[in-house]
Amino acid sequence: MKQYKASLIISTYNQPDWLEKVLWSCECQTELNFEIVIADDGSGEATKMLIDASKVINKVDITHVWHEDDGFQKTIILNKAIEQTSSDYLIFTDGDCILRNDFVETHLNFREKGFFLSGGYFKLPMNISQDIIKADIESQNCFDLHWLKFKGLKSSFKNNKVSASGITAKLLNALTPTTATWNGHNSSGWKADVIKVNGFDERMQYGGEDRELGERMFNLGIKAKQIRYSAICLHLDHARGYVRPEMIEKNKAIRKVTQTEKLTWTQFGIKKETD
């Protein structure tokens, strides 16, 4: 069996056009010794066809983990994807995030025992999201501020999340007021640590479900390292029709228990009480 340096877990649900762009960005990585595990929360035939075709032509090995559509069940499919990984280091992103070509390499360079890595994303408006083609990803034009402004991007301090590099990026990582948390679109950690806290809490749906995993890791003594300005991905615009207020309130209640009781394990994760 091939020894991969990392496993990149990509969550998706019925966004094949966006997922295709993400897979293109995976082929452009400066570090190609990783596997892709797609955590598919019940997408239809169009996504399956895309993934099957990508398996044939992509430079990176792809595993498709799928279950029936039963509403927003990202935590369940992520746990199934974790079980299908074959490396000791896990990188997580979403199927609507185009990865800069040094994304995987950056996560590997910053990894450290006793830590997980916390990255961010740069949000694109819909018109630019739609305009990006394969050539723009291969040339990395879509990460060039001049190109983005030509496409209509407005000036903002947040643009540093695309343009910062080297010492500037490290300085901004240190100075950002944003707390380093486990963010599903851009985080990574040791597989052993994720297993120690039993993965994602499968009771949780949309709203803080990723951060709760990180909170259990904090309670275990694992720290977070901020790489917000170093590991860069572009978030493609889309609607969120699956979001319901009751989901968010339920998740807040679960997170409150995790925080107040200093939980390091969920009974509703990868390993079930009946296992």
C-alpha positions in Angstrom: 0.0 0.0 0.0 1.3 3.5 -0.9 2.4 5.6 2.1 0.8 9.0 1.8 2.1 12.0 3.7 -1.5 13.2 4.3 -5.2 12.5 3.6 -7.2 15.4 2.3 -10.9 15.0 3.3 -13.3 17.0 1.2 -16.9 17.3 2.2 -19.5 17.9 -0.5 -23.2 17.9 -1.2 -24.7 18.3 -4.7 -22.2 21.0 -5.9 -20.4 19.2 -8.8 -19.4 22.4 -10.6 -17.7 23.7 -7.5 -16.3 20.3 -6.5 -14.7 20.0 -10.0 -12.8 23.3 -9.4 -11.6 22.0 -6.0 -10.3 18.8 -7.6 -8.5 20.8 -10.3 -6.8 22.7 -7.5 -5.8 19.4 -5.9 -3.9 18.5 -9.1 -1.9 21.7 -8.9 -0.5 21.1 -5.5 3.3 21.5 -5.0 3.1 18.4 -2.8 1.3 15.5 -4.5 2.0 12.7 -2.1 -1.5 12.7 -0.5 -4.8 11.0 -1.0 -8.2 12.6 -1.5 -11.2 11.2 0.5 -14.5 12.8 -0.6 -17.1 12.8 2.2 -20.3 12.9 0.2 -23.4 13.7 2.2 -25.8 12.1 -0.2 -25.2 13.9 -3.6 -26.9 12.7 -6.8 -25.7 11.1 -10.0 -23.9 14.3 -11.3 -21.5 14.3 -8.4 -20.8 10.5 -8.8 -20.1 10.9 -12.5 -17.7 13.8 -11.8 -15.8 11.8 -9.2 -15.7 8.6 -11.3 -14.2 10.6 -14.2 -11.8 12.4 -11.9 -10.5 9.1 -10.5 -9.3 8.3 -14.0 -7.5 11.5 -14.8 -6.5 13.1 -11.5 -2.9 12.9 -10.4 -4.0 12.2 -6.8 -5.7 9.0 -5.7 -9.4 9.6 -4.9 -11.8 7.6 -2.6 -15.5 8.4 -2.7 -17.4 7.8 0.6 -21.1 8.3 0.2 -24.3 7.7 2.1 -28.0 8.2 1.3 -29.3 11.8 1.5 -31.0 12.3 4.9 -30.7 16.0 5.3 -27.6 17.7 6.7 -25.5 14.8 8.1 -22.0 16.1 7.4 -20.7 14.9 10.7 -21.7 11.3 10.0 -20.1 11.2 6.5 -17.0 12.8 7.8 -16.6 10.1 10.4 -17.0 7.5 7.7 -14.4 9.3 5.6 -11.9 9.4 8.5 -12.2 5.6 8.8 -11.3 5.3 5.1 -8.1 7.3 5.3 -4.7 5.6 5.2 -2.2 8.2 6.4 -1.5 9.5 9.9 -2.2 13.2 9.1 -5.7 14.5 8.1 -6.4 17.8 6.3 -10.0 18.9 6.1 -11.7 21.2 3.6 -15.0 21.7 1.8 -16.1 21.0 -1.8 -16.5 24.7 -2.4 -13.0 25.8 -1.5 -10.3 26.1 -4.2 -6.9 25.4 -2.7 -3.9 27.5 -3.4 -1.1 25.3 -4.9 0.9 25.2 -1.6 -2.1 24.3 0.5 -1.2 20.7 1.3 2.5 21.5 1.6 1.8 24.4 4.0 -0.3 22.1 6.3 2.5 19.5 6.3 5.2 22.1 7.0 3.3 23.6 10.0 2.2 20.3 11.5 3.5 19.6 15.0 2.8 17.0 17.6 0.4 18.2 20.3 -1.2 20.7 17.9 -3.9 21.0 15.3 -3.8 23.7 12.5 -6.5 26.3 12.1 -6.8 28.0 8.7 -9.4 30.3 7.1 -10.9 31.1 3.7 -11.3 34.0 1.4 -14.9 34.5 0.3 -15.5 35.2 -3.4 -18.7 36.8 -4.8 -20.8 34.7 -7.1 -19.7 36.3 -10.3 -16.0 35.6 -9.7 -16.9 32.1 -8.4 -18.6 31.3 -11.7 -15.9 32.9 -13.8 -13.0 30.8 -12.6 -12.0 28.2 -15.1 -9.4 25.4 -15.0 -6.7 27.6 -16.6 -7.2 30.2 -13.9 -6.4 27.6 -11.3 -3.5 26.1 -13.1 -1.9 29.5 -13.6 -2.9 30.5 -10.0 -4.4 33.7 -11.5 -7.4 33.3 -9.2 -5.1 33.9 -6.2 -3.7 37.1 -7.8 -5.2 40.3 -6.4 -4.8 42.2 -9.6 -6.7 39.5 -11.5 -9.4 39.4 -8.8 -9.8 43.2 -8.8 -10.0 43.1 -12.6 -12.9 40.7 -12.1 -14.6 43.2 -9.7 -13.2 42.4 -6.2 -13.5 45.4 -3.9 -10.5 46.6 -1.8 -10.5 45.3 1.8 -8.0 44.5 4.5 -9.3 40.9 4.2 -7.6 40.8 0.8 -4.4 40.1 2.8 -5.7 36.6 3.1 -4.9 36.1 -0.6 -1.8 38.3 -1.0 0.2 37.8 2.2 3.2 35.5 2.1 6.4 34.8 4.0 7.2 37.0 7.0 4.0 39.0 6.4 1.8 36.0 6.6 3.5 34.8 9.8 3.1 38.2 11.3 -0.6 38.4 10.4 -1.1 34.9 11.8 0.3 36.1 15.1 -1.6 39.4 15.2 -5.1 38.3 14.0 -7.8 38.7 16.6 -9.5 35.6 15.2 -9.2 32.7 17.6 -7.6 29.5 16.3 -10.4 27.0 16.1 -11.2 23.8 14.2 -12.7 25.1 11.0 -14.1 22.4 8.6 -13.1 24.3 5.5 -9.4 24.5 6.5 -8.0 22.6 9.4 -5.7 19.6 9.9 -4.5 17.4 12.7 -3.0 14.0 13.6 -5.4 11.2 12.9 -4.5 9.7 16.3 -5.7 12.9 18.0 -9.0 12.9 16.0 -9.5 9.2 17.0 -8.7 10.0 20.7 -11.7 12.4 20.8 -13.8 9.9 18.8 -14.2 12.2 15.7 -17.3 14.3 15.1 -20.4 14.3 17.2 -23.0 12.8 14.9 -25.9 14.5 16.7 -24.7 17.8 15.3 -25.9 19.3 12.1 -25.1 22.8 10.7 -23.6 25.4 13.0 -20.4 24.9 15.0 -20.2 21.2 14.3 -16.6 21.5 13.3 -15.6 23.7 16.2 -17.0 21.2 18.8 -14.5 18.6 17.6 -11.7 21.2 18.2 -13.1 22.0 21.7 -12.8 18.4 22.7 -9.2 18.4 21.4 -8.5 21.5 23.5 -10.0 19.7 26.6 -7.6 16.8 25.8 -4.6 19.2 26.0 -4.1 19.6 22.3 -3.4 23.2 21.2 -4.2 25.1 18.0 -1.8 26.8 15.7 -3.0 29.7 13.6 -2.3 29.5 9.9 -5.1 31.8 8.6 -2.7 33.7 6.3 -0.5 30.8 5.3 -2.8 28.0 4.1 -5.0 29.8 1.6 -8.3 28.7 -0.1 -11.0 30.6 -2.0 -14.6 30.0 -0.9 -17.0 29.8 -3.8 -20.3 31.5 -3.3 -23.5 29.4 -2.9 -26.9 29.4 -1.1 -27.4 27.7 2.2 -30.9 26.3 2.0 -30.2 23.6 4.5 -29.7 25.9 7.4 -32.4 25.9 10.1 -32.4 27.9 13.4 -33.2 24.7 15.4 -30.0 23.1 14.1 -27.9 25.9 15.4 -29.6 26.0 18.8 -29.2 22.3 19.2 -25.5 22.5 18.4 -25.0 25.4 20.8 -26.5 23.3 23.6 -24.1 20.4 22.7 -21.1 22.7 22.6 -22.0 24.2 25.9 -21.9 20.8 27.6 -18.6 20.0 25.9 -17.1 23.3 27.2 -18.5 23.3 30.8 -17.9 19.6 31.4 -14.5 19.6 29.7 -15.4 16.6 27.6 -12.7 14.9 25.6 -14.9 12.2 24.1 -18.3 12.0 22.4 -20.5 8.9 22.7 -21.9 9.8 19.3 -18.7 9.7 17.2 -16.8 7.2 15.2 -17.0 4.5 17.9 -20.5 3.9 19.2 -21.3 2.6 22.7 -22.5 -0.6 21.1 -19.2 -1.2 19.2 
